[in-house]
């Protein structure tokens, strides 16, 4: 037997010894990577919020219905991944019907449909089209057939990736809160609510049919759901902000319309308005300056953060076409915001599309949001 063959056998024995399992060492449980494990887990209630505003005119820049639908899907996914609480679609002067307002979910007892928008609006009213798609995607799947009639805007929405938000619960998943839609037949005994459970949920309040409501279950509701012999599951309607404020759940995003850039601020639904506002532009300061710049550049804690992105021509055109801002003598777009930020310095491409800027911007501002969570 040659020396080379002897050394080869020795190396093989050593290798086998290293890979042999040690009886005293516990083997970690195998992770099923085919199922998601990054499930949102609330820690404590939060009263602060993150909002995004962008112009609906970005839809008009898409060349086909499929592209418009895909663009809305990309934006919805970004809002969901980064736990954005509110999205405002504003007119920057390029959209039709700038004075129309469409609200998806402003309080527990409202889900309003605009009967004047029965036709396809991807080209005639891009603001409405984007609001329609975002509202549809944010709604839990089991409620969509009740709240969204067949519409040309939604004909390919089913091809978009699921948002899989914390309130998009399966029938076998339990949460103290749940979204539902009221059923016909409300009387003095209360209202039945379809919430995707074994049977409709019962609430004491009388609410008109086809109204979206946020439910908070009674203490014994989970046992009632699991017990097939129990005839009722009791809950109460609460404000849609309660899951976030009381228990820290991320509960999707509210969608609202603003007729102009200034109305993003003046029609803010939060008491006291937005206390920190950030406008994005390639002509702004490096986003890193928000964390390591001068005292005038850095940002700290916030209560209601607003991040505004521009369309094809930037936020400058939105300022120019806003009559209220013009009356105030505003010339520079950066004067509208607390910080004027470039979310992607030294970009390789000449342009960054708005749907790309949403992802890039929210990732660049992630440290600011995480810092707020540690308060």
RODO-2510 file (C-alpha; in nm, 4 decimals, decimal comma):
residues 375
     n   res          X          Y          Z
     1     x     0,0000     0,0000     0,0000
     2     x     0,1509     0,3319    -0,1033
     3     x     0,1864     0,6394     0,1164
     4     x    -0,0650     0,8357    -0,0923
     5     x    -0,3356     0,5687    -0,0491
     6     x    -0,2698     0,5503     0,3289
     7     x    -0,3054     0,9287     0,3660
     8     x    -0,6266     0,9223     0,1639
     9     x    -0,7830     0,6621     0,3968
    10     x    -0,6708     0,8627     0,7006
    11     x    -0,8341     1,1807     0,5665
    12     x    -1,1559     0,9868     0,4969
    13     x    -1,1694     0,8532     0,8570
    14     x    -1,1129     1,2042     0,9955
    15     x    -1,3863     1,3448     0,7742
    16     x    -1,6333     1,0765     0,8814
    17     x    -1,5502     1,1434     1,2466
    18     x    -1,6266     1,5151     1,2045
    19     x    -1,9629     1,4549     1,0351
    20     x    -2,0802     1,1780     1,2686
    21     x    -2,3608     1,3007     1,4984
    22     x    -2,2785     1,3451     1,8634
    23     x    -2,5463     1,1763     2,0805
    24     x    -2,5065     1,4439     2,3471
    25     x    -2,5716     1,7279     2,0992
    26     x    -2,9349     1,8192     2,0287
    27     x    -3,0265     1,8403     1,6622
    28     x    -3,2162     2,1637     1,5801
    29     x    -3,5696     2,1188     1,4484
    30     x    -3,5913     2,1334     1,0729
    31     x    -3,7482     2,4563     0,9451
    32     x    -4,0165     2,4254     0,6808
    33     x    -3,8944     2,6934     0,4394
    34     x    -4,1941     2,6438     0,2109
    35     x    -4,4115     2,8410     0,4566
    36     x    -4,3537     3,2020     0,5683
    37     x    -4,2115     3,2492     0,9168
    38     x    -4,1927     3,6316     0,9204
    39     x    -4,5399     3,6681     1,0720
    40     x    -4,6096     4,0116     1,2228
    41     x    -4,6046     3,9963     1,6019
    42     x    -4,7346     4,3001     1,7924
    43     x    -4,5435     4,4126     2,0999
    44     x    -4,7252     4,7146     2,2397
    45     x    -4,9783     4,9694     2,1219
    46     x    -4,8518     5,2616     1,9156
    47     x    -5,0106     5,5984     1,8517
    48     x    -4,7574     5,7162     1,5918
    49     x    -4,8079     5,6623     1,2202
    50     x    -4,6263     5,6550     0,8866
    51     x    -4,7961     5,8065     0,5810
    52     x    -4,6993     5,8204     0,2139
    53     x    -4,8355     6,0571    -0,0520
    54     x    -4,7820     6,0344    -0,4280
    55     x    -4,9557     6,1623    -0,7424
    56     x    -5,2052     5,9516    -0,9319
    57     x    -5,0604     6,0844    -1,2561
    58     x    -4,8009     5,8064    -1,2473
    59     x    -5,0795     5,5793    -1,3748
    60     x    -5,1181     5,7950    -1,6859
    61     x    -4,7544     5,7247    -1,7717
    62     x    -4,8231     5,3507    -1,8039
    63     x    -4,8996     5,2349    -2,1567
    64     x    -5,1450     4,9496    -2,0942
    65     x    -5,4001     4,8279    -1,8437
    66     x    -5,1677     4,5462    -1,7374
    67     x    -4,8878     4,7937    -1,6665
    68     x    -5,1212     5,0199    -1,4677
    69     x    -5,2415     4,7265    -1,2609
    70     x    -4,8876     4,6006    -1,2017
    71     x    -4,7741     4,9479    -1,0948
    72     x    -5,0526     4,9662    -0,8359
    73     x    -4,9534     4,6208    -0,7123
    74     x    -4,5887     4,7225    -0,6669
    75     x    -4,6920     5,0257    -0,4627
    76     x    -4,9339     4,8245    -0,2482
    77     x    -4,6649     4,5658    -0,1742
    78     x    -4,4189     4,8353    -0,0640
    79     x    -4,6767     4,9990     0,1647
    80     x    -4,7519     4,6603     0,3202
    81     x    -4,3929     4,5443     0,3693
    82     x    -4,2941     4,8683     0,5449
    83     x    -4,6135     4,8917     0,7564
    84     x    -4,7370     5,2213     0,6115
    85     x    -5,0587     5,3331     0,7812
    86     x    -5,1908     5,5783     0,5221
    87     x    -5,1513     5,6418     0,1504
    88     x    -5,2760     5,9669    -0,0021
    89     x    -5,3160     6,0003    -0,3776
    90     x    -5,3015     6,3653    -0,4829
    91     x    -5,3394     6,5499    -0,8102
    92     x    -5,0239     6,7204    -0,9342
    93     x    -5,2015     6,8897    -1,2243
    94     x    -5,1870     6,6010    -1,4699
    95     x    -5,4890     6,4010    -1,3474
    96     x    -5,8487     6,4436    -1,4590
    97     x    -6,1269     6,5368    -1,2152
    98     x    -5,8894     6,6677    -0,9458
    99     x    -6,1768     6,7744    -0,7183
   100     x    -6,3256     6,4261    -0,6775
   101     x    -6,2621     6,2579    -0,3442
   102     x    -6,2696     5,8850    -0,2899
   103     x    -6,2251     5,7287     0,0507
   104     x    -6,1664     5,3601     0,1090
   105     x    -6,1568     5,3287     0,4857
   106     x    -6,1747     5,6313     0,7093
   107     x    -6,3817     5,4902     0,9953
   108     x    -6,5423     5,1678     1,0970
   109     x    -6,8885     5,2371     0,9616
   110     x    -6,8001     5,3659     0,6152
   111     x    -6,7225     5,2043     0,2879
   112     x    -6,8272     5,4383     0,0111
   113     x    -6,8549     5,3599    -0,3563
   114     x    -6,8700     5,6357    -0,6154
   115     x    -7,1544     5,5515    -0,8577
   116     x    -7,0213     5,8035    -1,1097
   117     x    -6,7108     5,5912    -1,1648
   118     x    -6,8734     5,2869    -1,3218
   119     x    -6,6518     5,2855    -1,6296
   120     x    -6,2837     5,2111    -1,6716
   121     x    -6,0815     5,5025    -1,5281
   122     x    -5,7242     5,3984    -1,6039
   123     x    -5,6989     5,6651    -1,8731
   124     x    -5,9808     5,9094    -1,7868
   125     x    -5,9123     5,9451    -1,4128
   126     x    -5,5817     5,7849    -1,3071
   127     x    -5,6216     5,9117    -0,9491
   128     x    -5,9430     5,7131    -0,9105
   129     x    -5,7918     5,4075    -1,0786
   130     x    -5,4987     5,3937    -0,8367
   131     x    -5,7231     5,4516    -0,5339
   132     x    -5,9597     5,1799    -0,6551
   133     x    -5,6806     4,9232    -0,6951
   134     x    -5,5104     5,0081    -0,3646
   135     x    -5,8408     4,9936    -0,1749
   136     x    -5,9234     4,6573    -0,3311
   137     x    -5,5843     4,5065    -0,2496
   138     x    -5,5897     4,6307     0,1114
   139     x    -5,9312     4,4735     0,1735
   140     x    -5,9246     4,1174     0,3159
   141     x    -5,9965     3,8707     0,0334
   142     x    -6,3110     3,7254     0,1946
   143     x    -6,4732     4,0713     0,1969
   144     x    -6,3962     4,1810    -0,1568
   145     x    -6,6981     4,0185    -0,3211
   146     x    -6,9259     4,2111    -0,0822
   147     x    -6,7560     4,5499    -0,1128
   148     x    -6,6264     4,5581    -0,4698
   149     x    -6,8708     4,4829    -0,7524
   150     x    -6,7341     4,3636    -1,0855
   151     x    -6,5503     4,6546    -1,2458
   152     x    -6,3288     4,7063    -1,5484
   153     x    -6,0558     4,8538    -1,3287
   154     x    -6,0277     4,5246    -1,1397
   155     x    -6,0387     4,2791    -1,4279
   156     x    -5,6755     4,1688    -1,3835
   157     x    -5,6303     4,2558    -1,0135
   158     x    -5,6483     3,8858    -0,9311
   159     x    -5,3104     3,8321    -1,0999
   160     x    -5,1314     4,0586    -0,8522
   161     x    -4,9270     3,9142    -0,5640
   162     x    -5,1170     3,8921    -0,2366
   163     x    -5,0405     4,1552     0,0272
   164     x    -5,0887     3,8928     0,3014
   165     x    -5,1450     4,1619     0,5635
   166     x    -5,1978     4,0788     0,9334
   167     x    -5,5728     4,1429     0,8998
   168     x    -5,5978     3,9137     0,5952
   169     x    -5,6758     3,6230     0,8248
   170     x    -5,7539     3,2655     0,7202
   171     x    -6,0632     3,0957     0,8594
   172     x    -5,8489     2,8814     1,0945
   173     x    -5,6430     3,1758     1,2264
   174     x    -5,7469     3,3652     1,5366
   175     x    -5,6880     3,7262     1,6327
   176     x    -5,8624     3,9486     1,8908
   177     x    -5,9590     4,1751     1,6000
   178     x    -6,0992     4,1017     1,2570
   179     x    -6,2416     4,2859     0,9577
   180     x    -6,5964     4,2111     0,8496
   181     x    -6,8861     4,3329     0,6389
   182     x    -7,2418     4,3709     0,7658
   183     x    -7,5136     4,1440     0,6262
   184     x    -7,8793     4,2316     0,5527
   185     x    -8,1421     4,1976     0,8253
   186     x    -8,0235     4,4245     1,1068
   187     x    -8,2924     4,4610     1,3760
   188     x    -8,3337     4,5404     1,7441
   189     x    -8,1316     4,2313     1,8291
   190     x    -7,8267     4,3568     1,6388
   191     x    -7,6472     4,2850     1,3122
   192     x    -7,4805     3,9835     1,1595
   193     x    -7,1297     4,0421     1,0222
   194     x    -6,9499     3,8213     0,7711
   195     x    -6,5926     3,7899     0,8981
   196     x    -6,4688     3,4710     0,7333
   197     x    -6,5385     3,2504     1,0366
   198     x    -6,7497     2,9373     1,0854
   199     x    -7,0669     3,1452     1,1230
   200     x    -7,1424     3,5194     1,0936
   201     x    -7,0408     3,7276     1,3948
   202     x    -7,3110     3,8977     1,6043
   203     x    -7,2862     4,2616     1,7163
   204     x    -7,5466     4,4568     1,9170
   205     x    -7,5323     4,7692     1,7005
   206     x    -7,7643     4,8169     1,4019
   207     x    -7,5487     4,8986     1,0991
   208     x    -7,6563     4,9188     0,7318
   209     x    -7,5674     4,6225     0,5126
   210     x    -7,2436     4,6088     0,3102
   211     x    -7,0605     4,8303     0,5602
   212     x    -6,7042     4,7364     0,6438
   213     x    -6,6432     4,7198     1,0174
   214     x    -6,3480     4,6419     1,2425
   215     x    -6,4459     4,3897     1,5083
   216     x    -6,3075     4,3238     1,8551
   217     x    -6,4148     3,9868     1,9904
   218     x    -6,5529     3,9127     2,3348
   219     x    -6,3403     3,7047     2,5706
   220     x    -6,5161     3,3750     2,4980
   221     x    -6,5421     3,4285     2,1206
   222     x    -6,2515     3,2001     2,0300
   223     x    -6,4056     2,9075     2,2181
   224     x    -6,7395     2,9806     2,0529
   225     x    -6,5744     2,9702     1,7121
   226     x    -6,4105     2,6341     1,7820
   227     x    -6,7235     2,4768     1,9332
   228     x    -6,9567     2,3770     1,6480
   229     x    -7,2516     2,3516     1,8893
   230     x    -7,2381     2,7215     1,9805
   231     x    -7,4793     2,9292     1,7712
   232     x    -7,3282     3,2776     1,8158
   233     x    -6,9878     3,4469     1,8099
   234     x    -7,0055     3,7841     1,9830
   235     x    -6,7993     4,0948     1,9044
   236     x    -6,8235     4,4728     1,9062
   237     x    -6,7423     4,7239     1,6290
   238     x    -6,4436     4,9453     1,7067
   239     x    -6,2422     5,2172     1,5392
   240     x    -6,0075     5,0757     1,2701
   241     x    -5,7187     5,2428     1,4541
   242     x    -5,7807     5,0405     1,7731
   243     x    -5,5806     4,7305     1,6680
   244     x    -5,2755     4,9550     1,6189
   245     x    -5,3266     5,1958     1,9076
   246     x    -5,4413     4,9442     2,1689
   247     x    -5,2399     4,6337     2,0854
   248     x    -4,9751     4,7312     1,8294
   249     x    -5,1070     4,5392     1,5282
   250     x    -5,0259     4,6629     1,1818
   251     x    -5,3770     4,6815     1,0397
   252     x    -5,3267     4,7762     0,6770
   253     x    -5,3355     5,1209     0,5188
   254     x    -5,6086     5,3792     0,4812
   255     x    -5,6474     5,5274     0,1323
   256     x    -5,7544     5,8859     0,0758
   257     x    -5,7682     6,1376    -0,2083
   258     x    -5,6342     6,4917    -0,2064
   259     x    -5,7208     6,7387    -0,4814
   260     x    -5,3761     6,8983    -0,4662
   261     x    -5,0450     6,8784    -0,2823
   262     x    -5,1557     7,1357    -0,0246
   263     x    -5,4666     6,9301     0,0546
   264     x    -5,2416     6,6410     0,1578
   265     x    -5,1594     6,8600     0,4587
   266     x    -5,4812     7,0548     0,5157
   267     x    -5,7057     6,7452     0,5045
   268     x    -5,4851     6,5326     0,7297
   269     x    -5,7015     6,3046     0,9446
   270     x    -5,4642     6,3071     1,2415
   271     x    -5,5110     6,5544     1,5228
   272     x    -5,2413     6,8197     1,4999
   273     x    -5,1444     6,7136     1,1455
   274     x    -4,8107     6,5701     1,0371
   275     x    -4,5301     6,6791     1,2663
   276     x    -4,2482     6,5568     1,0365
   277     x    -4,2723     6,5876     0,6572
   278     x    -4,0173     6,4666     0,4023
   279     x    -4,0202     6,5548     0,0333
   280     x    -3,8138     6,3355    -0,1989
   281     x    -3,6083     6,4630    -0,4921
   282     x    -3,2799     6,3908    -0,6661
   283     x    -3,1932     6,7523    -0,5780
   284     x    -3,2320     6,6919    -0,2027
   285     x    -2,9759     6,6121     0,0653
   286     x    -2,8389     6,2602     0,1047
   287     x    -3,0813     6,0505     0,3101
   288     x    -2,7894     5,9550     0,5371
   289     x    -2,7775     6,3172     0,6569
   290     x    -3,1024     6,2520     0,8429
   291     x    -2,9021     6,0298     1,0785
   292     x    -2,5468     6,1663     1,0753
   293     x    -2,5712     6,5212     0,9406
   294     x    -2,5888     6,8545     1,1182
   295     x    -2,8479     6,9305     1,3841
   296     x    -3,0554     7,1091     1,1194
   297     x    -3,0503     6,7986     0,8978
   298     x    -3,1001     6,5181     1,1493
   299     x    -3,4423     6,3927     1,2520
   300     x    -3,5494     6,2409     1,5816
   301     x    -3,8794     6,1113     1,7134
   302     x    -4,2061     6,1774     1,5331
   303     x    -4,5792     6,1358     1,5981
   304     x    -4,7096     6,1414     1,2408
   305     x    -4,4511     6,1068     0,9643
   306     x    -4,5365     6,1982     0,6045
   307     x    -4,3196     6,0988     0,3068
   308     x    -4,4152     6,2622    -0,0250
   309     x    -4,2964     6,1392    -0,3635
   310     x    -4,3312     6,3150    -0,6959
   311     x    -4,4412     6,1960    -1,0375
   312     x    -4,2610     6,1987    -1,3694
   313     x    -4,1776     6,5704    -1,3429
   314     x    -4,1079     6,5690    -0,9687
   315     x    -4,2770     6,7539    -0,6848
   316     x    -4,1888     7,0891    -0,8412
   317     x    -4,4743     7,0578    -1,0912
   318     x    -4,7191     6,9757    -0,8103
   319     x    -4,6210     7,2977    -0,6318
   320     x    -4,6496     7,5002    -0,9525
   321     x    -4,9992     7,3651    -1,0269
   322     x    -5,1288     7,4083    -0,6716
   323     x    -5,3344     7,7326    -0,6521
   324     x    -5,3242     7,7477    -0,2724
   325     x    -4,9459     7,7213    -0,2606
   326     x    -4,9179     7,9817    -0,5347
   327     x    -5,1349     8,2212    -0,3329
   328     x    -4,8936     8,1749    -0,0431
   329     x    -4,6039     8,2665    -0,2695
   330     x    -4,4338     7,9265    -0,2491
   331     x    -4,1784     7,8968    -0,5296
   332     x    -3,9439     7,6200    -0,4180
   333     x    -4,0917     7,2766    -0,3560
   334     x    -3,8426     7,2121    -0,0777
   335     x    -3,9979     7,4943     0,1268
   336     x    -4,3151     7,2877     0,1691
   337     x    -4,1380     7,0162     0,3720
   338     x    -3,9313     6,9837     0,6877
   339     x    -3,6652     6,7904     0,4945
   340     x    -3,5886     6,7698     0,1210
   341     x    -3,4184     6,4349     0,0686
   342     x    -3,2495     6,2337    -0,2055
   343     x    -3,3288     5,8710    -0,1195
   344     x    -3,0827     5,7262    -0,3739
   345     x    -2,7705     5,9407    -0,4212
   346     x    -2,5408     5,8594    -0,7148
   347     x    -2,8106     5,6624    -0,8943
   348     x    -2,6929     5,4642    -1,1944
   349     x    -3,0048     5,5172    -1,4033
   350     x    -3,0945     5,8653    -1,5188
   351     x    -3,4417     5,8280    -1,3705
   352     x    -3,6024     5,6452    -1,0801
   353     x    -3,9672     5,5592    -1,1319
   354     x    -4,2111     5,6510    -0,8547
   355     x    -4,3011     5,2879    -0,7812
   356     x    -3,9262     5,2210    -0,7415
   357     x    -3,8787     5,5318    -0,5276
   358     x    -4,1429     5,4068    -0,2833
   359     x    -3,9353     5,0947    -0,2089
   360     x    -3,6033     5,2794    -0,2049
   361     x    -3,7344     5,5669     0,0058
   362     x    -3,9060     5,3549     0,2687
   363     x    -3,5962     5,1390     0,3006
   364     x    -3,3769     5,4471     0,3380
   365     x    -3,6084     5,5823     0,6081
   366     x    -3,6403     5,2486     0,7841
   367     x    -3,3843     5,3468     1,0473
   368     x    -3,5942     5,6523     1,1334
   369     x    -3,9030     5,4367     1,1854
   370     x    -3,7181     5,1715     1,3866
   371     x    -3,5749     5,4461     1,6068
   372     x    -3,9279     5,5651     1,6757
   373     x    -4,0278     5,2125     1,7812
   374     x    -3,7561     5,2163     2,0486
   375     x    -3,9007     5,5158     2,2295
***
